[in-house]
């Protein structure tokens, strides 16, 4: 497979992942994604910003989040985010430390 084809396939796969998270399953909570898989929509937005920076494109944290969430982050939270349980929060502390690092 040539590089251009691979890039198109990877881009299509990313777009399908975003459709799944934003349209098909907005009920999938970030905390559950992080606790189970070690990443969430916020991680995706951070990776998006890092990839943009590597290409010389500057995005703020809020701009990258709006791209990944398909709307301003606060709007997405108001529409989709539920209150986390104590058990979810405890698991998140472990998952965050293992996958992201110390809280900033």
The first five atom37 places (N, CA, C, CB, O) and aatype in JSON, in Angstrom:
{
  "aatype": [20, 20, 20, 20, 20, 20, 20, 20, 20, 20, 20, 20, 20, 20, 20, 20, 20, 20, 20, 20, 20, 20, 20, 20, 20, 20, 20, 20, 20, 20, 20, 20, 20, 20, 20, 20, 20, 20, 20, 20, 20, 20, 20, 20, 20, 20, 20, 20, 20, 20, 20, 20, 20, 20, 20, 20, 20, 20, 20, 20, 20, 20, 20, 20, 20, 20, 20, 20, 20, 20, 20, 20, 20, 20, 20, 20, 20, 20, 20, 20, 20, 20, 20, 20, 20, 20, 20, 20, 20, 20, 20, 20, 20, 20, 20, 20, 20, 20, 20, 20, 20, 20, 20, 20],
  "atom_mask": [
    [1, 1, 1, 1, 1],
    [1, 1, 1, 1, 1],
    [1, 1, 1, 1, 1],
    [1, 1, 1, 1, 1],
    [1, 1, 1, 1, 1],
    [1, 1, 1, 1, 1],
    [1, 1, 1, 1, 1],
    [1, 1, 1, 1, 1],
    [1, 1, 1, 1, 1],
    [1, 1, 1, 1, 1],
    [1, 1, 1, 1, 1],
    [1, 1, 1, 1, 1],
    [1, 1, 1, 1, 1],
    [1, 1, 1, 1, 1],
    [1, 1, 1, 1, 1],
    [1, 1, 1, 1, 1],
    [1, 1, 1, 1, 1],
    [1, 1, 1, 1, 1],
    [1, 1, 1, 1, 1],
    [1, 1, 1, 1, 1],
    [1, 1, 1, 1, 1],
    [1, 1, 1, 1, 1],
    [1, 1, 1, 1, 1],
    [1, 1, 1, 1, 1],
    [1, 1, 1, 1, 1],
    [1, 1, 1, 1, 1],
    [1, 1, 1, 1, 1],
    [1, 1, 1, 1, 1],
    [1, 1, 1, 1, 1],
    [1, 1, 1, 1, 1],
    [1, 1, 1, 1, 1],
    [1, 1, 1, 1, 1],
    [1, 1, 1, 1, 1],
    [1, 1, 1, 1, 1],
    [1, 1, 1, 1, 1],
    [1, 1, 1, 1, 1],
    [1, 1, 1, 1, 1],
    [1, 1, 1, 1, 1],
    [1, 1, 1, 1, 1],
    [1, 1, 1, 1, 1],
    [1, 1, 1, 1, 1],
    [1, 1, 1, 1, 1],
    [1, 1, 1, 1, 1],
    [1, 1, 1, 1, 1],
    [1, 1, 1, 1, 1],
    [1, 1, 1, 1, 1],
    [1, 1, 1, 1, 1],
    [1, 1, 1, 1, 1],
    [1, 1, 1, 1, 1],
    [1, 1, 1, 1, 1],
    [1, 1, 1, 1, 1],
    [1, 1, 1, 1, 1],
    [1, 1, 1, 1, 1],
    [1, 1, 1, 1, 1],
    [1, 1, 1, 1, 1],
    [1, 1, 1, 1, 1],
    [1, 1, 1, 1, 1],
    [1, 1, 1, 1, 1],
    [1, 1, 1, 1, 1],
    [1, 1, 1, 1, 1],
    [1, 1, 1, 1, 1],
    [1, 1, 1, 1, 1],
    [1, 1, 1, 1, 1],
    [1, 1, 1, 1, 1],
    [1, 1, 1, 1, 1],
    [1, 1, 1, 1, 1],
    [1, 1, 1, 1, 1],
    [1, 1, 1, 1, 1],
    [1, 1, 1, 1, 1],
    [1, 1, 1, 1, 1],
    [1, 1, 1, 1, 1],
    [1, 1, 1, 1, 1],
    [1, 1, 1, 1, 1],
    [1, 1, 1, 1, 1],
    [1, 1, 1, 1, 1],
    [1, 1, 1, 1, 1],
    [1, 1, 1, 1, 1],
    [1, 1, 1, 1, 1],
    [1, 1, 1, 1, 1],
    [1, 1, 1, 1, 1],
    [1, 1, 1, 1, 1],
    [1, 1, 1, 1, 1],
    [1, 1, 1, 1, 1],
    [1, 1, 1, 1, 1],
    [1, 1, 1, 1, 1],
    [1, 1, 1, 1, 1],
    [1, 1, 1, 1, 1],
    [1, 1, 1, 1, 1],
    [1, 1, 1, 1, 1],
    [1, 1, 1, 1, 1],
    [1, 1, 1, 1, 1],
    [1, 1, 1, 1, 1],
    [1, 1, 1, 1, 1],
    [1, 1, 1, 1, 1],
    [1, 1, 1, 1, 1],
    [1, 1, 1, 1, 1],
    [1, 1, 1, 1, 1],
    [1, 1, 1, 1, 1],
    [1, 1, 1, 1, 1],
    [1, 1, 1, 1, 1],
    [1, 1, 1, 1, 1],
    [1, 1, 1, 1, 1],
    [1, 1, 1, 1, 1],
    [1, 1, 1, 1, 1]
  ],
  "atom_positions": [
    [[0.85, -1.18, 0.0], [0.0, 0.0, 0.0], [0.9, 1.24, 0.0], [-0.97, 0.0, 1.23], [1.85, 1.32, 0.77]],
    [[0.59, 2.19, -0.85], [1.41, 3.4, -0.91], [0.98, 4.37, 0.22], [1.28, 4.1, -2.31], [-0.1, 4.22, 0.8]],
    [[1.84, 5.33, 0.5], [1.61, 6.26, 1.61], [0.34, 7.08, 1.45], [2.79, 7.19, 1.75], [-0.37, 7.31, 2.43]],
    [[0.04, 7.53, 0.25], [-1.15, 8.35, 0.03], [-2.42, 7.54, 0.31], [-1.17, 8.89, -1.41], [-3.37, 8.05, 0.92]],
    [[-2.44, 6.3, -0.12], [-3.6, 5.44, 0.14], [-3.73, 5.17, 1.63], [-3.48, 4.11, -0.63], [-4.83, 5.25, 2.18]],
    [[-2.63, 4.86, 2.28], [-2.64, 4.62, 3.73], [-3.17, 5.84, 4.47], [-1.24, 4.26, 4.24], [-3.98, 5.71, 5.39]],
    [[-2.73, 7.02, 4.08], [-3.18, 8.26, 4.73], [-4.68, 8.46, 4.53], [-2.41, 9.47, 4.18], [-5.37, 8.86, 5.46]],
    [[-5.18, 8.19, 3.33], [-6.63, 8.32, 3.08], [-7.42, 7.33, 3.92], [-6.94, 8.1, 1.58], [-8.48, 7.67, 4.45]],
    [[-6.93, 6.12, 4.04], [-7.61, 5.1, 4.85], [-7.58, 5.49, 6.32], [-6.96, 3.71, 4.64], [-8.58, 5.37, 7.02]],
    [[-6.44, 5.94, 6.79], [-6.34, 6.37, 8.19], [-7.28, 7.55, 8.46], [-4.88, 6.77, 8.53], [-7.94, 7.58, 9.5]],
    [[-7.35, 8.49, 7.54], [-8.23, 9.65, 7.72], [-9.7, 9.21, 7.74], [-8.0, 10.68, 6.59], [-10.48, 9.7, 8.54]],
    [[-10.06, 8.28, 6.86], [-11.44, 7.79, 6.84], [-11.76, 7.04, 8.13], [-11.66, 6.86, 5.62], [-12.86, 7.15, 8.66]],
    [[-10.81, 6.29, 8.63], [-11.0, 5.56, 9.88], [-11.18, 6.53, 11.04], [-9.8, 4.63, 10.15], [-12.04, 6.31, 11.89]],
    [[-10.39, 7.59, 11.08], [-10.54, 8.61, 12.12], [-11.92, 9.27, 12.03], [-9.42, 9.68, 12.0], [-12.59, 9.46, 13.05]],
    [[-12.34, 9.62, 10.82], [-13.67, 10.24, 10.66], [-14.77, 9.31, 11.13], [-13.91, 10.64, 9.18], [-15.75, 9.76, 11.72]],
    [[-14.63, 8.02, 10.88], [-15.64, 7.06, 11.33], [-15.63, 6.92, 12.84], [-15.41, 5.69, 10.68], [-16.68, 6.81, 13.46]],
    [[-14.45, 6.93, 13.45], [-14.35, 6.91, 14.91], [-15.05, 8.13, 15.5], [-12.87, 6.87, 15.36], [-15.79, 8.02, 16.48]],
    [[-14.82, 9.3, 14.9], [-15.45, 10.52, 15.41], [-16.96, 10.45, 15.24], [-14.89, 11.76, 14.69], [-17.69, 10.88, 16.13]],
    [[-17.45, 9.93, 14.12], [-18.89, 9.77, 13.94], [-19.45, 8.86, 15.02], [-19.21, 9.21, 12.53], [-20.51, 9.13, 15.59]],
    [[-18.74, 7.78, 15.29], [-19.2, 6.85, 16.31], [-19.31, 7.52, 17.68], [-18.26, 5.64, 16.38], [-20.3, 7.35, 18.38]],
    [[-18.28, 8.28, 18.05], [-18.27, 8.92, 19.37], [-19.24, 10.1, 19.47], [-16.87, 9.38, 19.7], [-19.81, 10.35, 20.53]],
    [[-19.42, 10.82, 18.37], [-20.22, 12.05, 18.42], [-21.68, 11.84, 18.03], [-19.62, 13.09, 17.52], [-22.57, 12.49, 18.58]],
    [[-21.93, 10.93, 17.08], [-23.29, 10.76, 16.55], [-23.9, 9.46, 17.06], [-23.28, 10.78, 15.01], [-25.0, 9.45, 17.61]],
    [[-23.19, 8.37, 16.86], [-23.74, 7.07, 17.19], [-23.8, 6.82, 18.7], [-22.94, 5.98, 16.53], [-24.76, 6.24, 19.19]],
    [[-22.77, 7.25, 19.43], [-22.67, 6.95, 20.84], [-22.24, 8.14, 21.7], [-21.71, 5.82, 21.04], [-21.26, 8.04, 22.44]],
    [[-22.95, 9.27, 21.61], [-22.58, 10.39, 22.48], [-22.82, 10.06, 23.96], [-23.37, 11.64, 22.09], [-22.34, 10.76, 24.84]],
    [[-23.59, 8.98, 24.21], [-23.84, 8.54, 25.58], [-22.62, 7.87, 26.2], [-25.02, 7.59, 25.61], [-22.55, 7.73, 27.42]],
    [[-21.66, 7.45, 25.38], [-20.44, 6.86, 25.92], [-19.66, 7.96, 26.64], [-19.57, 6.19, 24.78], [-19.12, 8.87, 26.0]],
    [[-19.62, 7.86, 27.94], [-19.02, 8.92, 28.74], [-17.5, 8.89, 28.65], [-19.46, 8.77, 30.2], [-16.88, 7.83, 28.57]],
    [[-16.9, 10.08, 28.65], [-15.45, 10.18, 28.61], [-14.8, 9.4, 29.75], [-15.02, 11.65, 28.67], [-13.8, 8.72, 29.55]],
    [[-15.37, 9.49, 30.93], [-14.77, 8.81, 32.09], [-14.78, 7.3, 31.88], [-15.53, 9.18, 33.39], [-13.83, 6.62, 32.28]],
    [[-15.84, 6.77, 31.25], [-15.89, 5.34, 30.98], [-14.86, 4.95, 29.91], [-17.29, 4.93, 30.53], [-14.2, 3.92, 30.03]],
    [[-14.73, 5.79, 28.88], [-13.72, 5.53, 27.86], [-12.32, 5.52, 28.48], [-13.79, 6.58, 26.74], [-11.52, 4.63, 28.19]],
    [[-12.05, 6.5, 29.32], [-10.73, 6.61, 29.94], [-10.47, 5.42, 30.87], [-10.61, 7.94, 30.73], [-9.39, 4.84, 30.86]],
    [[-11.48, 5.08, 31.65], [-11.3, 3.99, 32.6], [-11.1, 2.65, 31.9], [-12.49, 3.9, 33.54], [-10.34, 1.8, 32.38]],
    [[-11.75, 2.45, 30.78], [-11.66, 1.18, 30.06], [-10.49, 1.14, 29.07], [-12.95, 0.91, 29.33], [-9.74, 0.17, 29.03]],
    [[-10.35, 2.21, 28.29], [-9.41, 2.19, 27.17], [-8.16, 3.05, 27.38], [-10.1, 2.63, 25.93], [-7.2, 2.95, 26.62]],
    [[-8.18, 3.9, 28.4], [-7.01, 4.74, 28.65], [-6.96, 5.99, 27.79], [-5.78, 3.95, 28.43], [-5.93, 6.67, 27.75]],
    [[-8.05, 6.31, 27.1], [-8.14, 7.56, 26.34], [-9.6, 7.95, 26.24], [-7.49, 7.41, 24.93], [-10.5, 7.12, 26.43]],
    [[-9.83, 9.23, 25.93], [-11.2, 9.74, 25.78], [-11.19, 10.83, 24.71], [-11.76, 10.29, 27.15], [-10.19, 11.05, 24.03]],
    [[-12.31, 11.49, 24.58], [-12.41, 12.56, 23.58], [-11.41, 13.69, 23.86], [-13.85, 13.13, 23.55], [-10.86, 14.29, 22.94]],
    [[-11.17, 13.96, 25.14], [-10.19, 15.0, 25.48], [-8.79, 14.59, 25.02], [-10.19, 15.27, 27.0], [-8.03, 15.43, 24.54]],
    [[-8.46, 13.32, 25.17], [-7.18, 12.83, 24.67], [-7.1, 13.0, 23.16], [-6.97, 11.35, 25.06], [-6.08, 13.46, 22.63]],
    [[-8.18, 12.65, 22.46], [-8.2, 12.81, 21.01], [-7.98, 14.26, 20.62], [-9.53, 12.31, 20.44], [-7.25, 14.55, 19.67]],
    [[-8.59, 15.19, 21.35], [-8.41, 16.6, 21.01], [-6.97, 17.04, 21.29], [-9.4, 17.49, 21.81], [-6.42, 17.85, 20.55]],
    [[-6.37, 16.52, 22.35], [-4.97, 16.85, 22.63], [-4.08, 16.29, 21.54], [-4.54, 16.3, 24.02], [-3.17, 16.98, 21.07]],
    [[-4.32, 15.05, 21.12], [-3.53, 14.45, 20.05], [-3.72, 15.2, 18.74], [-3.9, 12.97, 19.86], [-2.78, 15.36, 17.96]],
    [[-4.94, 15.67, 18.5], [-5.22, 16.46, 17.3], [-4.38, 17.74, 17.31], [-6.74, 16.8, 17.21], [-3.75, 18.09, 16.31]],
    [[-4.38, 18.41, 18.45], [-3.59, 19.64, 18.58], [-2.1, 19.38, 18.41], [-3.85, 20.28, 19.92], [-1.4, 20.17, 17.78]],
    [[-1.63, 18.28, 18.98], [-0.21, 17.93, 18.84], [0.14, 17.62, 17.38], [0.13, 16.73, 19.73], [1.21, 18.02, 16.9]],
    [[-0.74, 16.91, 16.69], [-0.5, 16.6, 15.27], [-0.52, 17.88, 14.43], [-1.55, 15.59, 14.74], [0.28, 18.04, 13.51]],
    [[-1.44, 18.78, 14.76], [-1.49, 20.06, 14.04], [-0.2, 20.84, 14.26], [-2.7, 20.91, 14.51], [0.37, 21.39, 13.32]],
    [[0.26, 20.87, 15.51], [1.5, 21.6, 15.82], [2.68, 21.02, 15.05], [1.78, 21.56, 17.33], [3.56, 21.75, 14.6]],
    [[2.7, 19.7, 14.92], [3.78, 19.05, 14.17], [3.77, 19.46, 12.7], [3.67, 17.53, 14.29], [4.8, 19.39, 12.02]],
    [[2.61, 19.89, 12.22], [2.49, 20.37, 10.84], [2.59, 21.89, 10.75], [1.17, 19.91, 10.24], [2.39, 22.47, 9.68]],
    [[2.9, 22.54, 11.87], [3.05, 23.99, 11.89], [1.74, 24.74, 12.03], [3.71, 24.43, 10.65], [1.69, 25.95, 11.8]],
    [[0.67, 24.05, 12.42], [-0.64, 24.67, 12.61], [-0.88, 24.84, 14.1], [-1.78, 23.81, 11.97], [-0.8, 23.88, 14.86]],
    [[-1.16, 26.07, 14.51], [-1.4, 26.35, 15.92], [-2.89, 26.31, 16.21], [-0.81, 27.71, 16.31], [-3.68, 27.03, 15.6]],
    [[-3.27, 25.46, 17.16], [-4.64, 25.4, 17.63], [-4.63, 25.56, 19.14], [-5.33, 24.06, 17.21], [-3.76, 25.0, 19.83]],
    [[-5.57, 26.31, 19.66], [-5.71, 26.37, 21.11], [-6.36, 25.07, 21.58], [-6.56, 27.62, 21.55], [-6.89, 24.3, 20.78]],
    [[-6.3, 24.84, 22.89], [-6.95, 23.67, 23.47], [-8.45, 23.69, 23.14], [-6.74, 23.63, 25.0], [-9.02, 22.66, 22.78]],
    [[-9.08, 24.86, 23.26], [-10.51, 24.97, 22.97], [-10.81, 24.73, 21.49], [-11.02, 26.34, 23.38], [-11.82, 24.11, 21.17]],
    [[-9.95, 25.21, 20.6], [-10.16, 24.98, 19.16], [-10.05, 23.5, 18.82], [-9.14, 25.78, 18.33], [-10.86, 22.97, 18.06]],
    [[-9.06, 22.82, 19.39], [-8.91, 21.39, 19.14], [-10.1, 20.62, 19.7], [-7.59, 20.87, 19.75], [-10.59, 19.69, 19.06]],
    [[-10.55, 21.0, 20.88], [-11.72, 20.32, 21.46], [-12.96, 20.54, 20.6], [-11.97, 20.83, 22.89], [-13.74, 19.61, 20.41]],
    [[-13.15, 21.74, 20.1], [-14.33, 21.99, 19.27], [-14.3, 21.15, 17.99], [-14.42, 23.48, 18.91], [-15.34, 20.7, 17.51]],
    [[-13.12, 20.93, 17.44], [-12.99, 20.07, 16.26], [-13.39, 18.64, 16.62], [-11.54, 20.12, 15.7], [-14.15, 18.0, 15.89]],
    [[-12.88, 18.13, 17.72], [-13.15, 16.75, 18.11], [-14.58, 16.55, 18.6], [-12.17, 16.32, 19.2], [-15.21, 15.54, 18.3]],
    [[-15.1, 17.51, 19.34], [-16.46, 17.39, 19.89], [-17.54, 17.82, 18.91], [-16.58, 18.21, 21.16], [-18.72, 17.52, 19.11]],
    [[-17.16, 18.52, 17.84], [-18.14, 18.97, 16.86], [-18.95, 20.16, 17.34], [-19.06, 17.85, 16.52], [-19.92, 20.55, 16.69]],
    [[-18.56, 20.73, 18.46], [-19.24, 21.89, 19.06], [-18.36, 22.35, 20.22], [-20.71, 21.53, 19.55], [-17.44, 21.64, 20.62]],
    [[-18.63, 23.53, 20.76], [-17.85, 23.94, 21.93], [-17.96, 22.89, 23.06], [-18.32, 25.32, 22.43], [-19.03, 22.33, 23.29]],
    [[-16.86, 22.65, 23.72], [-16.77, 21.63, 24.76], [-17.85, 21.8, 25.83], [-15.39, 21.65, 25.4], [-18.47, 20.82, 26.24]],
    [[-18.06, 23.02, 26.29], [-19.07, 23.25, 27.33], [-20.47, 22.88, 26.84], [-19.05, 24.71, 27.78], [-21.29, 22.38, 27.62]],
    [[-20.76, 23.13, 25.56], [-22.06, 22.73, 25.01], [-22.19, 21.21, 25.0], [-22.23, 23.28, 23.58], [-23.24, 20.67, 25.36]],
    [[-21.12, 20.51, 24.58], [-21.16, 19.06, 24.56], [-21.39, 18.51, 25.97], [-19.87, 18.49, 23.97], [-22.21, 17.62, 26.18]],
    [[-20.66, 19.06, 26.94], [-20.83, 18.6, 28.32], [-22.26, 18.8, 28.79], [-19.86, 19.33, 29.26], [-22.84, 17.9, 29.41]],
    [[-22.84, 19.95, 28.51], [-24.21, 20.24, 28.95], [-25.21, 19.27, 28.32], [-24.59, 21.69, 28.59], [-26.19, 18.89, 28.95]],
    [[-24.96, 18.87, 27.07], [-25.88, 17.98, 26.36], [-25.68, 16.51, 26.68], [-25.74, 18.17, 24.89], [-26.63, 15.73, 26.65]],
    [[-24.44, 16.11, 27.0], [-24.12, 14.68, 27.03], [-23.5, 14.14, 28.32], [-23.22, 14.38, 25.94], [-23.62, 12.95, 28.59]],
    [[-22.85, 14.97, 29.09], [-22.09, 14.44, 30.23], [-22.98, 14.26, 31.45], [-20.93, 15.37, 30.56], [-23.73, 15.16, 31.84]],
    [[-22.87, 13.08, 32.05], [-23.58, 12.79, 33.29], [-22.61, 12.92, 34.47], [-24.21, 11.37, 33.24], [-21.4, 12.9, 34.3]],
    [[-23.17, 13.05, 35.64], [-22.38, 13.1, 36.87], [-21.68, 11.75, 37.07], [-23.27, 13.45, 38.1], [-22.32, 10.7, 36.96]],
    [[-20.41, 11.79, 37.37], [-19.65, 10.56, 37.58], [-19.92, 10.01, 38.98], [-18.13, 10.81, 37.39], [-20.13, 10.76, 39.93]],
    [[-19.91, 8.69, 39.07], [-20.08, 8.04, 40.37], [-18.75, 8.05, 41.12], [-20.6, 6.58, 40.21], [-17.7, 8.31, 40.52]],
    [[-18.79, 7.78, 42.4], [-17.56, 7.69, 43.19], [-16.63, 6.61, 42.64], [-17.89, 7.41, 44.66], [-15.42, 6.8, 42.58]],
    [[-17.2, 5.46, 42.25], [-16.39, 4.38, 41.69], [-15.73, 4.8, 40.38], [-17.25, 3.14, 41.48], [-14.57, 4.46, 40.13]],
    [[-16.47, 5.51, 39.53], [-15.88, 5.99, 38.27], [-14.74, 6.96, 38.54], [-16.96, 6.67, 37.4], [-13.71, 6.9, 37.88]],
    [[-14.93, 7.85, 39.5], [-13.89, 8.83, 39.82], [-12.64, 8.16, 40.37], [-14.42, 9.85, 40.83], [-11.53, 8.56, 40.03]],
    [[-12.81, 7.15, 41.21], [-11.65, 6.41, 41.74], [-10.9, 5.71, 40.62], [-12.1, 5.39, 42.81], [-9.68, 5.76, 40.55]],
    [[-11.64, 5.05, 39.75], [-11.01, 4.35, 38.62], [-10.33, 5.35, 37.68], [-12.06, 3.53, 37.85], [-9.27, 5.05, 37.12]],
    [[-10.93, 6.52, 37.52], [-10.34, 7.54, 36.65], [-8.99, 8.0, 37.17], [-11.29, 8.73, 36.53], [-8.06, 8.19, 36.38]],
    [[-8.87, 8.19, 38.47], [-7.58, 8.62, 39.04], [-6.46, 7.66, 38.63], [-7.67, 8.7, 40.58], [-5.36, 8.09, 38.28]],
    [[-6.75, 6.37, 38.68], [-5.77, 5.34, 38.3], [-5.52, 5.4, 36.79], [-6.25, 3.92, 38.73], [-4.37, 5.44, 36.35]],
    [[-6.59, 5.4, 36.01], [-6.46, 5.4, 34.55], [-5.72, 6.64, 34.05], [-7.84, 5.31, 33.89], [-4.88, 6.55, 33.16]],
    [[-6.05, 7.79, 34.63], [-5.4, 9.03, 34.21], [-3.91, 8.97, 34.51], [-6.04, 10.24, 34.91], [-3.09, 9.3, 33.66]],
    [[-3.56, 8.54, 35.71], [-2.15, 8.46, 36.1], [-1.39, 7.49, 35.21], [-2.02, 8.03, 37.57], [-0.24, 7.76, 34.84]],
    [[-2.02, 6.38, 34.86], [-1.34, 5.37, 34.04], [-1.22, 5.77, 32.58], [-2.06, 4.07, 34.14], [-0.27, 5.36, 31.92]],
    [[-2.16, 6.55, 32.07], [-2.22, 6.81, 30.64], [-1.89, 8.23, 30.23], [-3.57, 6.48, 30.15], [-1.47, 8.46, 29.1]],
    [[-2.06, 9.18, 31.12], [-1.83, 10.57, 30.77], [-0.7, 11.16, 31.58], [-3.1, 11.38, 30.97], [0.15, 11.87, 31.04]],
    [[-0.68, 10.89, 32.85], [0.35, 11.42, 33.73], [-0.26, 12.29, 34.81], [1.39, 12.22, 32.93], [-1.48, 12.37, 34.93]],
    [[0.57, 12.94, 35.58], [0.06, 13.77, 36.66], [-0.85, 14.88, 36.15], [1.21, 14.38, 37.44], [-0.63, 15.43, 35.07]],
    [[-1.88, 15.19, 36.94], [-2.77, 16.29, 36.56], [-1.99, 17.59, 36.56], [-3.98, 16.39, 37.52], [-1.14, 17.83, 37.42]],
    [[-2.31, 18.43, 35.58], [-1.61, 19.72, 35.46], [-2.31, 20.76, 36.3], [-1.54, 20.18, 34.0], [-1.87, 21.91, 36.34]]
  ]
}
